[in-house]
Amino acid sequence: MSTTWDTFERYRQRGLDARRAGQWQSAKVYLLEAARAILELSKQAQTKELTDARQEMAERLLDLARDCDNATNTKRQKGDRGSSAEPSSAGDAGASAEQWIVKEKPSIRFSDVAGLDDVKEEIRLKMIYPFAHAELAEKFGIRAGGGILLYGPPGTGKTMLAKATAGELDATFFRISPADVLSKWVGEAEQNIKKLFDTAAAEPRAVIFIDEIESLIPARRDEGSSVMQRVVPQILQGMEGFDKQKKSQILFLGATNVPWQLDPAVLRPGRFDEKVYIPLPDLPARVRMLELYLANRPIADDLDFSAIAETLAGYSGADIKYICDRSALLPFLQSVAGRGEQMIGGETVDQVIAETPRSVSPEAVKRFDDWAKALS
C-alpha cells in the first residue's frame, strides 16, 4: 500500500484551507482525495480500533465534501435570481485571464537540477530538440510541443525540473494549481481552462505546468462532481489542440504523485504522449545535492559528502534539503548561544539523518516501479 500519512494530511489540510476560504469546488476535490487516502490507510491498520477510527474519519471528510456541494448550490441559488445560468462572482464575467494566471520566465537550467540525467536527456530528445530545431523538425514531421506527465514520489524535484525545461526553451512558464482553476469563479472552471490555453497560445513559446494534476483529471468512474465532468473534457480538448497551434509552440507538463488516480483517457497518444518517471535521487544526485545545499556554508573538514550520500539512499530530494537545513540550524543556534562560531560537522549531519525518517516508503517506490513497468 503506497499511501502515506503525509499524503493524507496534505490533501486534508488543503481541503480545509480551501473550505475556510470559501473555495467550495477546490475544497471538495481535496477532501475527496483525503477521504480516499485515509480509507487506503485503514486497510493497513494493525488493530480493529485503528481501522474503525480511520474509516470514521473518512466518513467525516465525505460529509465535509457533501457540505461543499450544499454551499455551492446555496451560492448558486442566491445568484440565479430566476436565471438558469451558473453565476460567477461580481465583476468576474469580464475578468481577464492575466488576473489569475501567473506567468514567468525562469532563469534556471538543467544544470541547476541535481541528477536526473536520463530524464533530462529524454526531455531533450523528445521535446527540447524539436523546439530548438523547429525547421528541421517540421521537415521530418516531428511535432514541437505536446504533453509530458512527470510522475514519481513526492519531493523528487518535478516542479524544479518543469521550470528548468522552460528555462532551457526560453519559454514563458505558466504554473497553475488545481485550486486556481476550480475555485476562482464558481461554475466557470471549464472556461478558466480555455482561458489558460488561449493565454499560453499568445506566447511564442510556452510551458504550462499543473502540479497535482490528478485533482483536475481524476478517474471519472467515481467522480460525482458535475464540474469535474465538464473540466476533464475541456482539458483533453485543449491538449488535443496542440497540433492545431501553428503560430505558437506549447508544452504541457503535468505532475503527480499518484498517477494511478488519473483518468486513463489522458494517457492516450495525443495527450500525455510521454510519461516520465522521476525517481528518488541516485548516489551522484545525492552528492550533488549535498554540494548545492552545504558547500557555501561553514563546514568542518570531516564532512565527507560521498560518505553522507551513501547513508541517504532512499531519501527524497526534499528530505535531503531538510537534513541540510537542519544540520546548519543546530550549529547556528550554538553559535548564537555564545559558544563561538560552530561548523557543520559530520557528527551533526549523522545525528540529523538518524532523527529524520524517509518520507517515501519502499512499498511506495515499488508501486511507482510497477506502474512504470506497466507502461512499457
C-alpha positions in Angstrom: 0.0 0.0 0.0 1.7 3.2 -1.1 -0.5 5.8 0.5 1.3 7.6 3.4 0.0 9.6 6.3 1.8 12.7 4.8 -0.3 12.3 1.6 -3.5 12.1 3.6 -2.5 15.1 5.7 -1.6 17.2 2.6 -4.9 16.7 0.9 -6.9 17.1 4.2 -5.1 20.4 5.1 -5.6 21.8 1.6 -9.2 20.8 1.6 -9.8 22.5 5.0 -7.9 25.6 3.9 -9.9 25.9 0.7 -13.1 25.3 2.6 -12.3 28.1 5.0 -11.6 30.4 2.1 -15.0 29.6 0.6 -13.4 27.8 -2.4 -16.0 25.1 -2.4 -15.2 23.1 -5.6 -11.5 23.1 -4.8 -12.2 22.0 -1.2 -14.4 19.2 -2.4 -11.7 17.8 -4.7 -9.1 17.8 -1.9 -11.4 16.4 0.7 -12.5 13.6 -1.5 -8.8 12.8 -2.1 -8.1 12.9 1.6 -11.1 10.5 2.3 -9.7 8.1 -0.4 -6.2 8.3 1.2 -7.4 7.6 4.7 -9.5 4.6 3.5 -6.4 3.1 2.0 -4.6 3.7 5.3 -7.4 2.0 7.1 -6.6 -1.2 5.2 -3.1 -1.3 6.6 -4.1 -0.5 10.2 -2.8 -3.1 12.7 -5.9 -3.1 15.0 -9.6 -3.1 14.5 -9.9 0.1 16.7 -7.5 1.9 14.4 -9.3 0.7 11.3 -12.6 1.9 12.6 -11.2 5.3 13.6 -9.8 5.9 10.1 -13.0 4.8 8.4 -14.9 7.2 10.7 -12.5 9.9 9.7 -13.2 9.1 6.0 -16.9 9.5 6.7 -16.4 12.9 8.3 -14.4 14.0 5.3 -17.0 12.8 2.9 -19.6 14.8 4.9 -17.5 17.9 4.6 -17.2 17.3 0.8 -21.0 16.9 0.5 -21.3 20.1 2.6 -19.2 21.9 -0.1 -21.8 20.9 -2.7 -24.5 22.3 -0.5 -22.6 25.6 -0.1 -22.1 25.8 -3.8 -25.8 25.2 -4.5 -26.8 27.8 -2.0 -24.5 30.4 -3.5 -25.8 29.5 -7.0 -29.5 29.9 -5.8 -28.7 33.3 -4.3 -27.1 34.4 -7.6 -29.6 32.9 -10.0 -32.5 35.4 -9.5 -34.6 33.4 -11.9 -31.8 32.7 -14.3 -30.8 29.1 -15.2 -27.2 30.1 -15.9 -24.5 29.4 -13.4 -23.3 32.6 -11.7 -19.9 34.0 -11.2 -18.6 36.4 -8.6 -19.5 40.0 -9.1 -17.4 41.6 -11.7 -15.8 38.3 -12.8 -17.7 37.9 -16.0 -15.4 40.1 -18.0 -12.3 39.4 -16.0 -9.0 38.9 -17.9 -7.1 35.7 -17.6 -4.0 37.7 -16.6 -5.7 38.5 -13.3 -5.2 34.9 -12.0 -2.8 33.2 -14.5 0.7 33.7 -13.2 3.5 33.6 -15.8 7.3 34.0 -15.6 10.5 33.5 -17.5 12.6 31.0 -15.4 16.3 31.6 -15.2 17.2 28.1 -14.0 18.5 25.4 -16.4 19.0 21.7 -16.3 22.5 22.3 -14.8 20.8 23.7 -11.7 18.8 20.5 -11.2 20.8 17.8 -9.4 20.8 14.3 -11.0 18.0 13.1 -13.3 20.5 12.9 -16.2 18.5 10.2 -18.0 15.3 12.2 -17.5 16.8 15.4 -18.8 18.1 13.7 -21.9 14.7 12.1 -22.5 13.1 15.6 -22.4 15.8 17.0 -24.6 15.3 14.3 -27.2 11.5 14.3 -27.3 10.7 17.9 -26.6 13.5 20.4 -26.5 15.3 19.5 -29.7 12.0 19.9 -31.8 11.6 23.3 -30.2 15.3 24.3 -30.8 15.4 23.0 -34.4 11.9 23.8 -35.5 12.6 23.9 -39.2 14.3 20.6 -39.2 11.6 19.1 -37.0 9.0 20.3 -39.5 10.9 18.7 -42.4 10.9 15.4 -40.6 7.3 15.7 -39.5 8.3 15.9 -35.8 5.9 17.8 -33.6 7.2 20.5 -31.3 5.2 20.7 -28.1 2.7 18.3 -26.7 2.2 16.8 -23.3 4.5 15.2 -20.7 3.5 13.6 -17.5 6.1 13.8 -14.7 5.3 11.2 -12.1 7.0 9.8 -9.1 7.3 10.1 -5.3 6.8 13.5 -3.6 9.9 15.6 -3.1 11.8 14.4 -6.2 12.0 17.7 -8.0 9.2 17.6 -10.5 8.4 21.3 -10.2 12.0 22.4 -10.5 12.5 20.2 -13.5 9.5 21.7 -15.2 10.8 25.2 -14.6 14.3 24.2 -15.8 12.6 22.8 -19.0 11.0 26.3 -19.6 14.4 27.8 -18.9 16.1 25.6 -21.5 13.5 26.6 -24.1 13.5 30.3 -23.1 9.7 29.8 -22.9 7.1 31.6 -20.8 6.3 29.4 -17.8 2.7 29.1 -16.5 2.4 27.4 -13.1 -1.2 26.6 -12.3 -2.7 24.9 -9.3 -6.0 22.9 -9.4 -7.4 25.4 -6.8 -6.7 28.3 -9.3 -8.8 26.6 -11.9 -11.6 25.2 -9.8 -12.3 28.0 -7.4 -11.6 31.3 -9.0 -15.0 31.6 -10.4 -17.7 29.2 -9.2 -19.3 27.4 -12.1 -16.7 28.6 -14.7 -13.9 26.1 -14.2 -14.1 24.9 -17.8 -13.9 28.5 -19.1 -10.8 29.0 -16.9 -9.2 26.1 -18.7 -9.9 27.6 -22.1 -8.5 31.0 -20.9 -5.4 29.3 -19.7 -4.7 27.6 -23.1 -5.6 30.8 -25.0 -3.2 32.9 -22.9 -0.4 30.4 -23.5 -1.1 30.3 -27.2 -0.5 34.0 -27.4 3.2 33.4 -26.4 5.8 32.5 -28.9 6.8 29.5 -26.7 5.0 28.5 -23.5 5.2 25.8 -20.9 2.0 25.1 -18.9 2.7 23.3 -15.7 -0.1 21.9 -13.5 1.0 20.2 -10.2 -1.2 17.6 -8.6 -3.0 17.2 -11.9 -4.9 14.2 -10.7 -7.1 16.7 -8.9 -8.1 18.2 -12.2 -8.2 15.0 -14.2 -9.3 12.2 -11.8 -10.7 8.9 -12.9 -14.3 9.7 -13.7 -15.8 6.4 -12.8 -16.2 7.5 -9.2 -16.2 11.3 -9.6 -19.7 12.7 -8.9 -19.0 16.4 -9.4 -20.7 17.8 -12.4 -18.0 20.4 -12.6 -15.3 17.8 -13.0 -17.4 16.1 -15.7 -17.1 19.3 -17.7 -13.5 20.2 -16.7 -11.9 16.9 -17.8 -13.2 17.0 -21.4 -12.1 20.7 -21.6 -8.5 19.8 -20.6 -8.4 16.9 -23.0 -9.7 19.1 -25.8 -7.1 21.7 -25.0 -4.3 19.1 -25.1 -5.5 17.7 -28.4 -5.5 21.2 -29.8 -1.7 21.4 -29.6 -1.5 20.0 -33.2 -3.6 22.9 -34.4 -1.4 25.6 -32.9 0.7 26.6 -35.8 1.7 30.1 -34.6 2.9 29.1 -31.2 4.6 26.2 -29.5 3.1 24.9 -26.3 4.4 22.3 -24.0 2.0 20.9 -21.4 3.6 19.4 -18.2 1.5 17.7 -15.6 3.0 16.4 -12.3 1.5 13.8 -10.0 2.4 11.7 -7.0 -0.5 9.3 -7.7 -0.5 8.6 -11.5 -2.9 5.6 -11.0 -5.6 8.1 -9.9 -5.6 9.8 -13.3 -8.3 9.4 -15.9 -7.0 6.8 -18.3 -8.1 8.9 -21.2 -5.4 11.5 -20.5 -2.7 8.8 -21.0 -3.6 8.1 -24.6 -1.5 9.3 -27.6 -2.1 12.9 -28.5 -2.4 13.9 -24.9 0.4 12.9 -22.5 2.5 11.4 -25.2 5.4 11.0 -22.8 5.2 9.6 -19.3 8.5 10.4 -17.5 9.3 8.7 -14.1 11.1 11.0 -11.7 12.6 8.6 -9.1 14.3 9.1 -5.8 17.8 10.6 -6.3 20.6 8.2 -7.1 24.1 8.4 -5.5 25.6 11.0 -7.8 22.5 13.1 -7.5 22.6 12.9 -3.7 26.3 14.0 -3.7 25.4 17.0 -5.9 22.5 18.0 -3.6 24.8 18.0 -0.6 27.2 20.2 -2.6 24.4 22.6 -3.5 22.9 22.8 0.0 26.1 22.7 2.1 29.2 23.8 0.2 28.6 27.5 0.7 28.0 27.1 4.4 30.7 26.8 7.2 31.5 23.1 7.0 34.1 21.2 9.0 37.0 19.3 7.5 35.5 15.9 8.4 32.4 16.4 6.3 32.6 13.7 3.6 29.8 14.3 1.0 30.3 10.9 -0.6 30.0 9.0 2.6 27.0 11.0 3.7 25.3 10.4 0.3 25.7 6.7 0.8 23.7 6.9 4.0 21.0 8.9 2.3 19.8 6.1 0.0 16.0 6.1 -0.1 15.7 9.7 0.9 13.9 12.2 -1.4 15.4 15.5 -2.6 13.1 17.3 -0.2 14.3 15.1 2.6 17.9 15.9 1.8 17.3 19.6 1.7 15.6 19.4 5.1 18.5 17.4 6.5 21.0 20.0 5.2 19.0 22.9 6.6 18.6 21.2 9.9 22.3 20.4 10.1 23.1 24.1 9.6 20.5 25.3 12.1 22.0 23.4 15.0 25.5 24.9 14.9 24.0 28.3 14.1 21.9 28.1 17.4 25.1 27.1 19.3 27.0 30.0 17.8 24.2 32.4 18.8 24.2 31.0 22.3 27.8 32.2 22.7 29.7 29.0 22.2 31.9 30.6 19.5 31.4 30.1 15.7 30.5 26.4 15.2 30.9 24.4 12.0 28.6 21.9 10.3 30.4 18.6 11.1 29.8 15.0 10.2 28.6 14.1 13.6 25.8 16.8 13.4 24.7 15.6 10.0 24.7 12.0 11.1 22.5 13.0 14.1 20.0 14.8 11.9 19.9 11.8 9.5 19.2 9.5 12.4 16.3 11.7 13.6 14.8 12.1 10.1 12.7 9.2 8.7 12.4 8.7 5.0 9.2 10.3 3.6 8.8 7.7 0.9 8.4 4.0 1.9 9.9 1.1 0.0 6.3 0.0 -0.7 5.6 3.3 -2.3 8.7 3.1 -4.5 7.7 -0.4 -5.6 4.2 0.8 -6.6 5.8 3.5 -8.8 8.2 1.0 -10.3 5.3 -1.4 -11.1 3.3 1.4 -12.6 6.2 2.4 -14.8 6.8 -1.2 -15.9 3.1 -1.5 -16.9 3.5 1.5 -19.2 6.5 -0.1 -21.1 
